[in-house]
Amino acid sequence: MAAPGVHRVRAVASAAVDGLVVGAGEAARDLPPRSWARARVYAAILAAVTTETVVRELPALRRALRGLPVLPDDPEDRAARLHQALATTGWGLAVTIVDGPLARALRRRGLARPHLLLGVVVGVATAVSTAPVWWHRATARIAEDLSAGLDDELAELLAQHPD
């Protein structure tokens, strides 16, 4: 059982990582192809996604390490991950489609790093589009934790007063 703030922080972090992945991937296009700078950006994206995934799956990892059976996947969690995957893929595809013409137009208008601007815009859009789903899941988890806590208290009270 985690504190409500932990669930909210995880929701915001998940949305931020979603935006970071798409936005940084686009912004990296301003860097020279096959350069160490671009490789470092991609490595940072990989590290962020890996860290966020490990944190999200930490309870399941703990259960597996203790030798406990795996809990079934929550349908609401699966739906949230599906929404996240569709949103990040959709924004990534959208920016890929408009990238060339829009970057050239921005460059003609004097912008030195058009992919950075596009990355910021699409990153924010991705985060904003996934944040409500993660926030909803956090709210549901808080309610589940409160319910479990009340069940535990009730069981404790019943154990104290067996009559």
Secondary structure, DSSP 8 states (H G I E B T S, - for coil): ---HHHHHHHHHHHHHHHHHHHHHHHHGGGS-TT-HHHHHHHHHHHHHHHHHHHHHTHHHHHHHHTT-------HHHHHHHHHHHHHHHHHHHHHHHHHHHHHHHHHHTT-S-HHHHHHHHHHHHHHHHHHHHHHHHHHHHHHHHHHHHHHHHHHHHHHH---
